Amino acid sequence: MKKVLSLVAVAGMFTFVACGPSAAEKEAAAAAAAQIVTDSLAAVEAAAAEQAAADSTAAAAVAAEATRVADSTAAAAAAPAKGKGKK
């Protein structure tokens, strides 16, 4: 009985070891993980570039508005006051 149980235990251990992933499967899993990381980094860099472009456009719009207001104020100050003089 002991020999039979020992044989079953040894056979179970061999089966357990044989069911593990092979070296090729491990390599494929590592390559897939590396590809996921590469894709994620590329997506983050693309999003950062897009955000930088949006920030640049917004800053240009704010600068254009500030210039327009300054030009309008300067033009109003330089123009003579109509209708507010002595009669």
PDB file of N, CA, C and O in Angstrom, chain B, residues numbered from 101:
ATOM      1  N   MET B 101       0.831  -1.196   0.000  1.00  0.00           N
ATOM      2  CA  MET B 101       0.000   0.000   0.000  1.00  0.00           C
ATOM      3  C   MET B 101       0.871   1.254   0.000  1.00  0.00           C
ATOM      4  O   MET B 101       0.574   2.229  -0.690  1.00  0.00           O
ATOM      5  N   LYS B 102       1.964   1.215   0.792  1.00  0.00           N
ATOM      6  CA  LYS B 102       2.855   2.378   0.846  1.00  0.00           C
ATOM      7  C   LYS B 102       3.482   2.616  -0.529  1.00  0.00           C
ATOM      8  O   LYS B 102       3.632   3.759  -0.962  1.00  0.00           O
ATOM      9  N   LYS B 103       3.846   1.533  -1.207  1.00  0.00           N
ATOM     10  CA  LYS B 103       4.486   1.683  -2.514  1.00  0.00           C
ATOM     11  C   LYS B 103       3.517   2.271  -3.533  1.00  0.00           C
ATOM     12  O   LYS B 103       3.910   3.069  -4.384  1.00  0.00           O
ATOM     13  N   VAL B 104       2.268   1.878  -3.445  1.00  0.00           N
ATOM     14  CA  VAL B 104       1.274   2.391  -4.373  1.00  0.00           C
ATOM     15  C   VAL B 104       1.062   3.882  -4.135  1.00  0.00           C
ATOM     16  O   VAL B 104       1.011   4.660  -5.088  1.00  0.00           O
ATOM     17  N   LEU B 105       0.941   4.280  -2.890  1.00  0.00           N
ATOM     18  CA  LEU B 105       0.767   5.696  -2.571  1.00  0.00           C
ATOM     19  C   LEU B 105       2.005   6.505  -2.966  1.00  0.00           C
ATOM     20  O   LEU B 105       1.882   7.627  -3.457  1.00  0.00           O
ATOM     21  N   SER B 106       3.168   5.953  -2.759  1.00  0.00           N
ATOM     22  CA  SER B 106       4.401   6.636  -3.160  1.00  0.00           C
ATOM     23  C   SER B 106       4.443   6.808  -4.671  1.00  0.00           C
ATOM     24  O   SER B 106       4.821   7.867  -5.172  1.00  0.00           O
ATOM     25  N   LEU B 107       4.055   5.772  -5.389  1.00  0.00           N
ATOM     26  CA  LEU B 107       4.032   5.843  -6.831  1.00  0.00           C
ATOM     27  C   LEU B 107       3.029   6.881  -7.318  1.00  0.00           C
ATOM     28  O   LEU B 107       3.317   7.625  -8.255  1.00  0.00           O
ATOM     29  N   VAL B 108       1.868   6.941  -6.702  1.00  0.00           N
ATOM     30  CA  VAL B 108       0.852   7.933  -7.065  1.00  0.00           C
ATOM     31  C   VAL B 108       1.369   9.338  -6.765  1.00  0.00           C
ATOM     32  O   VAL B 108       1.155  10.260  -7.552  1.00  0.00           O
ATOM     33  N   ALA B 109       2.046   9.502  -5.634  1.00  0.00           N
ATOM     34  CA  ALA B 109       2.586  10.813  -5.267  1.00  0.00           C
ATOM     35  C   ALA B 109       3.654  11.257  -6.253  1.00  0.00           C
ATOM     36  O   ALA B 109       3.674  12.417  -6.664  1.00  0.00           O
ATOM     37  N   VAL B 110       4.541  10.347  -6.636  1.00  0.00           N
ATOM     38  CA  VAL B 110       5.594  10.673  -7.595  1.00  0.00           C
ATOM     39  C   VAL B 110       4.972  11.003  -8.958  1.00  0.00           C
ATOM     40  O   VAL B 110       5.386  11.958  -9.616  1.00  0.00           O
ATOM     41  N   ALA B 111       3.998  10.228  -9.370  1.00  0.00           N
ATOM     42  CA  ALA B 111       3.332  10.489 -10.647  1.00  0.00           C
ATOM     43  C   ALA B 111       2.628  11.844 -10.605  1.00  0.00           C
ATOM     44  O   ALA B 111       2.629  12.575 -11.596  1.00  0.00           O
ATOM     45  N   GLY B 112       2.035  12.179  -9.474  1.00  0.00           N
ATOM     46  CA  GLY B 112       1.383  13.476  -9.315  1.00  0.00           C
ATOM     47  C   GLY B 112       2.381  14.613  -9.414  1.00  0.00           C
ATOM     48  O   GLY B 112       2.088  15.640 -10.026  1.00  0.00           O
ATOM     49  N   MET B 113       3.551  14.448  -8.824  1.00  0.00           N
ATOM     50  CA  MET B 113       4.574  15.499  -8.904  1.00  0.00           C
ATOM     51  C   MET B 113       5.047  15.692 -10.347  1.00  0.00           C
ATOM     52  O   MET B 113       5.218  16.822 -10.805  1.00  0.00           O
ATOM     53  N   PHE B 114       5.260  14.571 -11.064  1.00  0.00           N
ATOM     54  CA  PHE B 114       5.677  14.692 -12.461  1.00  0.00           C
ATOM     55  C   PHE B 114       4.605  15.375 -13.294  1.00  0.00           C
ATOM     56  O   PHE B 114       4.909  16.182 -14.172  1.00  0.00           O
ATOM     57  N   THR B 115       3.364  15.051 -13.017  1.00  0.00           N
ATOM     58  CA  THR B 115       2.255  15.673 -13.744  1.00  0.00           C
ATOM     59  C   THR B 115       2.195  17.162 -13.445  1.00  0.00           C
ATOM     60  O   THR B 115       1.970  17.972 -14.345  1.00  0.00           O
ATOM     61  N   PHE B 116       2.393  17.521 -12.196  1.00  0.00           N
ATOM     62  CA  PHE B 116       2.357  18.933 -11.797  1.00  0.00           C
ATOM     63  C   PHE B 116       3.467  19.718 -12.493  1.00  0.00           C
ATOM     64  O   PHE B 116       3.234  20.822 -12.985  1.00  0.00           O
ATOM     65  N   VAL B 117       4.656  19.159 -12.535  1.00  0.00           N
ATOM     66  CA  VAL B 117       5.792  19.829 -13.170  1.00  0.00           C
ATOM     67  C   VAL B 117       5.586  19.907 -14.677  1.00  0.00           C
ATOM     68  O   VAL B 117       5.929  20.915 -15.294  1.00  0.00           O
ATOM     69  N   ALA B 118       5.045  18.882 -15.261  1.00  0.00           N
ATOM     70  CA  ALA B 118       4.846  18.845 -16.707  1.00  0.00           C
ATOM     71  C   ALA B 118       3.762  19.822 -17.163  1.00  0.00           C
ATOM     72  O   ALA B 118       3.766  20.241 -18.321  1.00  0.00           O
ATOM     73  N   CYS B 119       2.846  20.188 -16.291  1.00  0.00           N
ATOM     74  CA  CYS B 119       1.743  21.077 -16.668  1.00  0.00           C
ATOM     75  C   CYS B 119       2.128  22.545 -16.648  1.00  0.00           C
ATOM     76  O   CYS B 119       1.334  23.383 -17.077  1.00  0.00           O
ATOM     77  N   GLY B 120       3.304  22.886 -16.172  1.00  0.00           N
ATOM     78  CA  GLY B 120       3.721  24.285 -16.100  1.00  0.00           C
ATOM     79  C   GLY B 120       3.985  24.838 -17.491  1.00  0.00           C
ATOM     80  O   GLY B 120       4.088  24.076 -18.452  1.00  0.00           O
ATOM     81  N   PRO B 121       4.095  26.159 -17.605  1.00  0.00           N
ATOM     82  CA  PRO B 121       4.344  26.756 -18.920  1.00  0.00           C
ATOM     83  C   PRO B 121       5.754  26.428 -19.415  1.00  0.00           C
ATOM     84  O   PRO B 121       6.699  26.329 -18.632  1.00  0.00           O
ATOM     85  N   SER B 122       5.867  26.266 -20.709  1.00  0.00           N
ATOM     86  CA  SER B 122       7.176  25.969 -21.294  1.00  0.00           C
ATOM     87  C   SER B 122       7.985  27.260 -21.408  1.00  0.00           C
ATOM     88  O   SER B 122       7.472  28.352 -21.163  1.00  0.00           O
ATOM     89  N   ALA B 123       9.234  27.123 -21.778  1.00  0.00           N
ATOM     90  CA  ALA B 123      10.096  28.295 -21.924  1.00  0.00           C
ATOM     91  C   ALA B 123       9.576  29.206 -23.040  1.00  0.00           C
ATOM     92  O   ALA B 123       9.653  30.429 -22.928  1.00  0.00           O
ATOM     93  N   ALA B 124       9.056  28.622 -24.098  1.00  0.00           N
ATOM     94  CA  ALA B 124       8.523  29.422 -25.198  1.00  0.00           C
ATOM     95  C   ALA B 124       7.286  30.192 -24.744  1.00  0.00           C
ATOM     96  O   ALA B 124       7.095  31.348 -25.121  1.00  0.00           O
ATOM     97  N   GLU B 125       6.453  29.554 -23.941  1.00  0.00           N
ATOM     98  CA  GLU B 125       5.261  30.236 -23.431  1.00  0.00           C
ATOM     99  C   GLU B 125       5.648  31.378 -22.493  1.00  0.00           C
ATOM    100  O   GLU B 125       5.038  32.447 -22.523  1.00  0.00           O
ATOM    101  N   LYS B 126       6.660  31.148 -21.667  1.00  0.00           N
ATOM    102  CA  LYS B 126       7.128  32.204 -20.765  1.00  0.00           C
ATOM    103  C   LYS B 126       7.696  33.373 -21.564  1.00  0.00           C
ATOM    104  O   LYS B 126       7.456  34.533 -21.227  1.00  0.00           O
ATOM    105  N   GLU B 127       8.445  33.071 -22.617  1.00  0.00           N
ATOM    106  CA  GLU B 127       9.032  34.116 -23.457  1.00  0.00           C
ATOM    107  C   GLU B 127       7.935  34.902 -24.176  1.00  0.00           C
ATOM    108  O   GLU B 127       8.014  36.125 -24.286  1.00  0.00           O
ATOM    109  N   ALA B 128       6.920  34.203 -24.660  1.00  0.00           N
ATOM    110  CA  ALA B 128       5.815  34.873 -25.341  1.00  0.00           C
ATOM    111  C   ALA B 128       5.058  35.788 -24.375  1.00  0.00           C
ATOM    112  O   ALA B 128       4.657  36.890 -24.747  1.00  0.00           O
ATOM    113  N   ALA B 129       4.867  35.332 -23.146  1.00  0.00           N
ATOM    114  CA  ALA B 129       4.182  36.153 -22.151  1.00  0.00           C
ATOM    115  C   ALA B 129       5.014  37.394 -21.817  1.00  0.00           C
ATOM    116  O   ALA B 129       4.462  38.482 -21.658  1.00  0.00           O
ATOM    117  N   ALA B 130       6.319  37.240 -21.710  1.00  0.00           N
ATOM    118  CA  ALA B 130       7.193  38.379 -21.420  1.00  0.00           C
ATOM    119  C   ALA B 130       7.182  39.371 -22.585  1.00  0.00           C
ATOM    120  O   ALA B 130       7.181  40.583 -22.367  1.00  0.00           O
ATOM    121  N   ALA B 131       7.173  38.864 -23.819  1.00  0.00           N
ATOM    122  CA  ALA B 131       7.129  39.744 -24.985  1.00  0.00           C
ATOM    123  C   ALA B 131       5.803  40.494 -25.043  1.00  0.00           C
ATOM    124  O   ALA B 131       5.765  41.676 -25.383  1.00  0.00           O
ATOM    125  N   ALA B 132       4.723  39.807 -24.710  1.00  0.00           N
ATOM    126  CA  ALA B 132       3.409  40.466 -24.706  1.00  0.00           C
ATOM    127  C   ALA B 132       3.360  41.560 -23.641  1.00  0.00           C
ATOM    128  O   ALA B 132       2.817  42.638 -23.881  1.00  0.00           O
ATOM    129  N   ALA B 133       3.920  41.288 -22.477  1.00  0.00           N
ATOM    130  CA  ALA B 133       3.949  42.293 -21.417  1.00  0.00           C
ATOM    131  C   ALA B 133       4.792  43.497 -21.835  1.00  0.00           C
ATOM    132  O   ALA B 133       4.427  44.640 -21.559  1.00  0.00           O
ATOM    133  N   ALA B 134       5.904  43.243 -22.492  1.00  0.00           N
ATOM    134  CA  ALA B 134       6.759  44.338 -22.958  1.00  0.00           C
ATOM    135  C   ALA B 134       6.036  45.175 -24.016  1.00  0.00           C
ATOM    136  O   ALA B 134       6.167  46.398 -24.042  1.00  0.00           O
ATOM    137  N   GLN B 135       5.282  44.516 -24.879  1.00  0.00           N
ATOM    138  CA  GLN B 135       4.528  45.235 -25.916  1.00  0.00           C
ATOM    139  C   GLN B 135       3.448  46.102 -25.286  1.00  0.00           C
ATOM    140  O   GLN B 135       3.206  47.220 -25.739  1.00  0.00           O
ATOM    141  N   ILE B 136       2.800  45.593 -24.246  1.00  0.00           N
ATOM    142  CA  ILE B 136       1.772  46.372 -23.549  1.00  0.00           C
ATOM    143  C   ILE B 136       2.385  47.617 -22.925  1.00  0.00           C
ATOM    144  O   ILE B 136       1.809  48.703 -22.997  1.00  0.00           O
ATOM    145  N   VAL B 137       3.540  47.462 -22.319  1.00  0.00           N
ATOM    146  CA  VAL B 137       4.220  48.605 -21.698  1.00  0.00           C
ATOM    147  C   VAL B 137       4.606  49.629 -22.765  1.00  0.00           C
ATOM    148  O   VAL B 137       4.425  50.832 -22.574  1.00  0.00           O
ATOM    149  N   THR B 138       5.134  49.148 -23.879  1.00  0.00           N
ATOM    150  CA  THR B 138       5.531  50.047 -24.970  1.00  0.00           C
ATOM    151  C   THR B 138       4.328  50.803 -25.514  1.00  0.00           C
ATOM    152  O   THR B 138       4.399  52.010 -25.745  1.00  0.00           O
ATOM    153  N   ASP B 139       3.222  50.090 -25.721  1.00  0.00           N
ATOM    154  CA  ASP B 139       2.006  50.740 -26.219  1.00  0.00           C
ATOM    155  C   ASP B 139       1.482  51.768 -25.223  1.00  0.00           C
ATOM    156  O   ASP B 139       1.038  52.846 -25.618  1.00  0.00           O
ATOM    157  N   SER B 140       1.533  51.442 -23.943  1.00  0.00           N
ATOM    158  CA  SER B 140       1.053  52.369 -22.921  1.00  0.00           C
ATOM    159  C   SER B 140       1.902  53.632 -22.883  1.00  0.00           C
ATOM    160  O   SER B 140       1.370  54.738 -22.784  1.00  0.00           O
ATOM    161  N   LEU B 141       3.207  53.472 -22.960  1.00  0.00           N
ATOM    162  CA  LEU B 141       4.096  54.639 -22.957  1.00  0.00           C
ATOM    163  C   LEU B 141       3.865  55.505 -24.193  1.00  0.00           C
ATOM    164  O   LEU B 141       3.881  56.733 -24.105  1.00  0.00           O
ATOM    165  N   ALA B 142       3.651  54.870 -25.339  1.00  0.00           N
ATOM    166  CA  ALA B 142       3.389  55.630 -26.562  1.00  0.00           C
ATOM    167  C   ALA B 142       2.083  56.408 -26.439  1.00  0.00           C
ATOM    168  O   ALA B 142       1.991  57.550 -26.889  1.00  0.00           O
ATOM    169  N   ALA B 143       1.075  55.791 -25.829  1.00  0.00           N
ATOM    170  CA  ALA B 143      -0.213  56.472 -25.648  1.00  0.00           C
ATOM    171  C   ALA B 143      -0.065  57.665 -24.706  1.00  0.00           C
ATOM    172  O   ALA B 143      -0.654  58.719 -24.944  1.00  0.00           O
ATOM    173  N   VAL B 144       0.712  57.504 -23.647  1.00  0.00           N
ATOM    174  CA  VAL B 144       0.923  58.598 -22.698  1.00  0.00           C
ATOM    175  C   VAL B 144       1.669  59.747 -23.368  1.00  0.00           C
ATOM    176  O   VAL B 144       1.322  60.911 -23.174  1.00  0.00           O
ATOM    177  N   GLU B 145       2.688  59.424 -24.153  1.00  0.00           N
ATOM    178  CA  GLU B 145       3.443  60.466 -24.850  1.00  0.00           C
ATOM    179  C   GLU B 145       2.572  61.196 -25.867  1.00  0.00           C
ATOM    180  O   GLU B 145       2.681  62.413 -26.017  1.00  0.00           O
ATOM    181  N   ALA B 146       1.714  60.465 -26.563  1.00  0.00           N
ATOM    182  CA  ALA B 146       0.818  61.093 -27.530  1.00  0.00           C
ATOM    183  C   ALA B 146      -0.177  62.010 -26.832  1.00  0.00           C
ATOM    184  O   ALA B 146      -0.471  63.101 -27.320  1.00  0.00           O
ATOM    185  N   ALA B 147      -0.693  61.569 -25.695  1.00  0.00           N
ATOM    186  CA  ALA B 147      -1.633  62.403 -24.945  1.00  0.00           C
ATOM    187  C   ALA B 147      -0.939  63.655 -24.418  1.00  0.00           C
ATOM    188  O   ALA B 147      -1.531  64.734 -24.415  1.00  0.00           O
ATOM    189  N   ALA B 148       0.303  63.521 -23.974  1.00  0.00           N
ATOM    190  CA  ALA B 148       1.048  64.680 -23.493  1.00  0.00           C
ATOM    191  C   ALA B 148       1.303  65.673 -24.623  1.00  0.00           C
ATOM    192  O   ALA B 148       1.199  66.882 -24.416  1.00  0.00           O
ATOM    193  N   ALA B 149       1.632  65.182 -25.809  1.00  0.00           N
ATOM    194  CA  ALA B 149       1.859  66.067 -26.947  1.00  0.00           C
ATOM    195  C   ALA B 149       0.565  66.771 -27.343  1.00  0.00           C
ATOM    196  O   ALA B 149       0.572  67.957 -27.675  1.00  0.00           O
ATOM    197  N   GLU B 150      -0.542  66.039 -27.308  1.00  0.00           N
ATOM    198  CA  GLU B 150      -1.834  66.639 -27.635  1.00  0.00           C
ATOM    199  C   GLU B 150      -2.212  67.713 -26.623  1.00  0.00           C
ATOM    200  O   GLU B 150      -2.729  68.766 -26.996  1.00  0.00           O
ATOM    201  N   GLN B 151      -1.957  67.450 -25.353  1.00  0.00           N
ATOM    202  CA  GLN B 151      -2.263  68.421 -24.301  1.00  0.00           C
ATOM    203  C   GLN B 151      -1.376  69.653 -24.443  1.00  0.00           C
ATOM    204  O   GLN B 151      -1.834  70.777 -24.237  1.00  0.00           O
ATOM    205  N   ALA B 152      -0.111  69.447 -24.793  1.00  0.00           N
ATOM    206  CA  ALA B 152       0.797  70.584 -24.987  1.00  0.00           C
ATOM    207  C   ALA B 152       0.330  71.451 -26.150  1.00  0.00           C
ATOM    208  O   ALA B 152       0.400  72.678 -26.082  1.00  0.00           O
ATOM    209  N   ALA B 153      -0.144  70.817 -27.210  1.00  0.00           N
ATOM    210  CA  ALA B 153      -0.645  71.581 -28.357  1.00  0.00           C
ATOM    211  C   ALA B 153      -1.896  72.366 -27.973  1.00  0.00           C
ATOM    212  O   ALA B 153      -2.059  73.518 -28.376  1.00  0.00           O
ATOM    213  N   ALA B 154      -2.776  71.745 -27.196  1.00  0.00           N
ATOM    214  CA  ALA B 154      -3.994  72.425 -26.750  1.00  0.00           C
ATOM    215  C   ALA B 154      -3.645  73.598 -25.828  1.00  0.00           C
ATOM    216  O   ALA B 154      -4.246  74.668 -25.925  1.00  0.00           O
ATOM    217  N   ASP B 155      -2.673  73.394 -24.938  1.00  0.00           N
ATOM    218  CA  ASP B 155      -2.247  74.471 -24.047  1.00  0.00           C
ATOM    219  C   ASP B 155      -1.637  75.623 -24.839  1.00  0.00           C
ATOM    220  O   ASP B 155      -1.874  76.789 -24.526  1.00  0.00           O
ATOM    221  N   SER B 156      -0.859  75.299 -25.854  1.00  0.00           N
ATOM    222  CA  SER B 156      -0.239  76.326 -26.689  1.00  0.00           C
ATOM    223  C   SER B 156      -1.294  77.140 -27.424  1.00  0.00           C
ATOM    224  O   SER B 156      -1.199  78.364 -27.508  1.00  0.00           O
ATOM    225  N   THR B 157      -2.299  76.453 -27.954  1.00  0.00           N
ATOM    226  CA  THR B 157      -3.376  77.143 -28.663  1.00  0.00           C
ATOM    227  C   THR B 157      -4.155  78.047 -27.720  1.00  0.00           C
ATOM    228  O   THR B 157      -4.510  79.170 -28.078  1.00  0.00           O
ATOM    229  N   ALA B 158      -4.419  77.557 -26.521  1.00  0.00           N
ATOM    230  CA  ALA B 158      -5.154  78.359 -25.538  1.00  0.00           C
ATOM    231  C   ALA B 158      -4.337  79.580 -25.119  1.00  0.00           C
ATOM    232  O   ALA B 158      -4.892  80.667 -24.960  1.00  0.00           O
ATOM    233  N   ALA B 159      -3.044  79.415 -24.940  1.00  0.00           N
ATOM    234  CA  ALA B 159      -2.185  80.538 -24.562  1.00  0.00           C
ATOM    235  C   ALA B 159      -2.144  81.573 -25.676  1.00  0.00           C
ATOM    236  O   ALA B 159      -2.138  82.774 -25.403  1.00  0.00           O
ATOM    237  N   ALA B 160      -2.114  81.127 -26.925  1.00  0.00           N
ATOM    238  CA  ALA B 160      -2.109  82.055 -28.053  1.00  0.00           C
ATOM    239  C   ALA B 160      -3.425  82.826 -28.113  1.00  0.00           C
ATOM    240  O   ALA B 160      -3.428  84.017 -28.424  1.00  0.00           O
ATOM    241  N   ALA B 161      -4.534  82.166 -27.821  1.00  0.00           N
ATOM    242  CA  ALA B 161      -5.835  82.835 -27.830  1.00  0.00           C
ATOM    243  C   ALA B 161      -5.912  83.885 -26.728  1.00  0.00           C
ATOM    244  O   ALA B 161      -6.450  84.972 -26.942  1.00  0.00           O
ATOM    245  N   VAL B 162      -5.380  83.569 -25.556  1.00  0.00           N
ATOM    246  CA  VAL B 162      -5.378  84.526 -24.441  1.00  0.00           C
ATOM    247  C   VAL B 162      -4.499  85.726 -24.786  1.00  0.00           C
ATOM    248  O   VAL B 162      -4.867  86.865 -24.498  1.00  0.00           O
ATOM    249  N   ALA B 163      -3.347  85.481 -25.396  1.00  0.00           N
ATOM    250  CA  ALA B 163      -2.451  86.573 -25.777  1.00  0.00           C
ATOM    251  C   ALA B 163      -3.098  87.450 -26.844  1.00  0.00           C
ATOM    252  O   ALA B 163      -2.967  88.673 -26.800  1.00  0.00           O
ATOM    253  N   ALA B 164      -3.797  86.838 -27.804  1.00  0.00           N
ATOM    254  CA  ALA B 164      -4.470  87.608 -28.845  1.00  0.00           C
ATOM    255  C   ALA B 164      -5.572  88.472 -28.245  1.00  0.00           C
ATOM    256  O   ALA B 164      -5.739  89.623 -28.649  1.00  0.00           O
ATOM    257  N   GLU B 165      -6.314  87.944 -27.303  1.00  0.00           N
ATOM    258  CA  GLU B 165      -7.379  88.714 -26.655  1.00  0.00           C
ATOM    259  C   GLU B 165      -6.789  89.876 -25.856  1.00  0.00           C
ATOM    260  O   GLU B 165      -7.332  90.981 -25.873  1.00  0.00           O
ATOM    261  N   ALA B 166      -5.679  89.629 -25.155  1.00  0.00           N
ATOM    262  CA  ALA B 166      -5.037  90.694 -24.391  1.00  0.00           C
ATOM    263  C   ALA B 166      -4.529  91.798 -25.322  1.00  0.00           C
ATOM    264  O   ALA B 166      -4.638  92.981 -24.998  1.00  0.00           O
ATOM    265  N   THR B 167      -3.985  91.420 -26.458  1.00  0.00           N
ATOM    266  CA  THR B 167      -3.513  92.401 -27.436  1.00  0.00           C
ATOM    267  C   THR B 167      -4.684  93.202 -27.989  1.00  0.00           C
ATOM    268  O   THR B 167      -4.584  94.419 -28.143  1.00  0.00           O
ATOM    269  N   ARG B 168      -5.784  92.537 -28.285  1.00  0.00           N
ATOM    270  CA  ARG B 168      -6.962  93.224 -28.818  1.00  0.00           C
ATOM    271  C   ARG B 168      -7.492  94.239 -27.815  1.00  0.00           C
ATOM    272  O   ARG B 168      -7.848  95.358 -28.186  1.00  0.00           O
ATOM    273  N   VAL B 169      -7.545  93.848 -26.539  1.00  0.00           N
ATOM    274  CA  VAL B 169      -8.043  94.758 -25.504  1.00  0.00           C
ATOM    275  C   VAL B 169      -7.100  95.948 -25.342  1.00  0.00           C
ATOM    276  O   VAL B 169      -7.548  97.087 -25.206  1.00  0.00           O
ATOM    277  N   ALA B 170      -5.795  95.683 -25.355  1.00  0.00           N
ATOM    278  CA  ALA B 170      -4.819  96.765 -25.211  1.00  0.00           C
ATOM    279  C   ALA B 170      -4.898  97.725 -26.403  1.00  0.00           C
ATOM    280  O   ALA B 170      -4.834  98.941 -26.222  1.00  0.00           O
ATOM    281  N   ASP B 171      -5.035  97.194 -27.602  1.00  0.00           N
ATOM    282  CA  ASP B 171      -5.145  98.049 -28.790  1.00  0.00           C
ATOM    283  C   ASP B 171      -6.427  98.877 -28.744  1.00  0.00           C
ATOM    284  O   ASP B 171      -6.425 100.056 -29.097  1.00  0.00           O
ATOM    285  N   SER B 172      -7.507  98.259 -28.312  1.00  0.00           N
ATOM    286  CA  SER B 172      -8.784  98.969 -28.220  1.00  0.00           C
ATOM    287  C   SER B 172      -8.715 100.085 -27.191  1.00  0.00           C
ATOM    288  O   SER B 172      -9.225 101.181 -27.421  1.00  0.00           O
ATOM    289  N   THR B 173      -8.088  99.807 -26.063  1.00  0.00           N
ATOM    290  CA  THR B 173      -7.949 100.813 -25.020  1.00  0.00           C
ATOM    291  C   THR B 173      -7.059 101.957 -25.493  1.00  0.00           C
ATOM    292  O   THR B 173      -7.365 103.121 -25.235  1.00  0.00           O
ATOM    293  N   ALA B 174      -5.978 101.649 -26.170  1.00  0.00           N
ATOM    294  CA  ALA B 174      -5.075 102.682 -26.678  1.00  0.00           C
ATOM    295  C   ALA B 174      -5.773 103.530 -27.734  1.00  0.00           C
ATOM    296  O   ALA B 174      -5.596 104.748 -27.763  1.00  0.00           O
ATOM    297  N   ALA B 175      -6.561 102.906 -28.597  1.00  0.00           N
ATOM    298  CA  ALA B 175      -7.276 103.642 -29.629  1.00  0.00           C
ATOM    299  C   ALA B 175      -8.324 104.560 -29.006  1.00  0.00           C
ATOM    300  O   ALA B 175      -8.520 105.684 -29.467  1.00  0.00           O
ATOM    301  N   ALA B 176      -8.991 104.087 -27.968  1.00  0.00           N
ATOM    302  CA  ALA B 176      -9.999 104.902 -27.307  1.00  0.00           C
ATOM    303  C   ALA B 176      -9.356 106.085 -26.592  1.00  0.00           C
ATOM    304  O   ALA B 176      -9.941 107.168 -26.554  1.00  0.00           O
ATOM    305  N   ALA B 177      -8.183 105.903 -26.034  1.00  0.00           N
ATOM    306  CA  ALA B 177      -7.497 106.982 -25.328  1.00  0.00           C
ATOM    307  C   ALA B 177      -6.951 108.015 -26.312  1.00  0.00           C
ATOM    308  O   ALA B 177      -6.895 109.202 -25.989  1.00  0.00           O
ATOM    309  N   ALA B 178      -6.554 107.587 -27.491  1.00  0.00           N
ATOM    310  CA  ALA B 178      -5.973 108.493 -28.477  1.00  0.00           C
ATOM    311  C   ALA B 178      -7.037 109.277 -29.246  1.00  0.00           C
ATOM    312  O   ALA B 178      -6.748 110.360 -29.757  1.00  0.00           O
ATOM    313  N   ALA B 179      -8.221 108.768 -29.335  1.00  0.00           N
ATOM    314  CA  ALA B 179      -9.287 109.439 -30.082  1.00  0.00           C
ATOM    315  C   ALA B 179      -9.817 110.621 -29.273  1.00  0.00           C
ATOM    316  O   ALA B 179      -9.958 110.537 -28.053  1.00  0.00           O
ATOM    317  N   PRO B 180     -10.105 111.709 -29.957  1.00  0.00           N
ATOM    318  CA  PRO B 180     -10.651 112.866 -29.216  1.00  0.00           C
ATOM    319  C   PRO B 180     -12.067 112.556 -28.743  1.00  0.00           C
ATOM    320  O   PRO B 180     -12.816 111.835 -29.402  1.00  0.00           O
ATOM    321  N   ALA B 181     -12.410 113.104 -27.612  1.00  0.00           N
ATOM    322  CA  ALA B 181     -13.745 112.893 -27.049  1.00  0.00           C
ATOM    323  C   ALA B 181     -14.735 113.682 -27.860  1.00  0.00           C
ATOM    324  O   ALA B 181     -14.610 114.901 -27.983  1.00  0.00           O
ATOM    325  N   LYS B 182     -15.715 113.010 -28.415  1.00  0.00           N
ATOM    326  CA  LYS B 182     -16.735 113.674 -29.236  1.00  0.00           C
ATOM    327  C   LYS B 182     -17.931 114.032 -28.367  1.00  0.00           C
ATOM    328  O   LYS B 182     -18.436 113.196 -27.618  1.00  0.00           O
ATOM    329  N   GLY B 183     -18.366 115.238 -28.465  1.00  0.00           N
ATOM    330  CA  GLY B 183     -19.554 115.672 -27.776  1.00  0.00           C
ATOM    331  C   GLY B 183     -19.384 115.963 -26.305  1.00  0.00           C
ATOM    332  O   GLY B 183     -20.371 116.151 -25.595  1.00  0.00           O
ATOM    333  N   LYS B 184     -18.188 116.002 -25.846  1.00  0.00           N
ATOM    334  CA  LYS B 184     -17.995 116.245 -24.431  1.00  0.00           C
ATOM    335  C   LYS B 184     -17.228 117.539 -24.192  1.00  0.00           C
ATOM    336  O   LYS B 184     -16.754 117.795 -23.086  1.00  0.00           O
ATOM    337  N   GLY B 185     -17.116 118.319 -25.193  1.00  0.00           N
ATOM    338  CA  GLY B 185     -16.388 119.571 -25.054  1.00  0.00           C
ATOM    339  C   GLY B 185     -17.319 120.697 -24.610  1.00  0.00           C
ATOM    340  O   GLY B 185     -18.501 120.463 -24.357  1.00  0.00           O
ATOM    341  N   LYS B 186     -16.784 121.930 -24.514  1.00  0.00           N
ATOM    342  CA  LYS B 186     -17.578 123.112 -24.133  1.00  0.00           C
ATOM    343  C   LYS B 186     -18.444 123.538 -25.294  1.00  0.00           C
ATOM    344  O   LYS B 186     -18.059 123.379 -26.452  1.00  0.00           O
ATOM    345  N   LYS B 187     -19.600 124.072 -24.999  1.00  0.00           N
ATOM    346  CA  LYS B 187     -20.505 124.547 -26.032  1.00  0.00           C
ATOM    347  C   LYS B 187     -20.381 126.000 -26.213  1.00  0.00           C
ATOM    348  O   LYS B 187     -21.074 126.579 -27.049  1.00  0.00           O
TER     349      LYS B 187
END
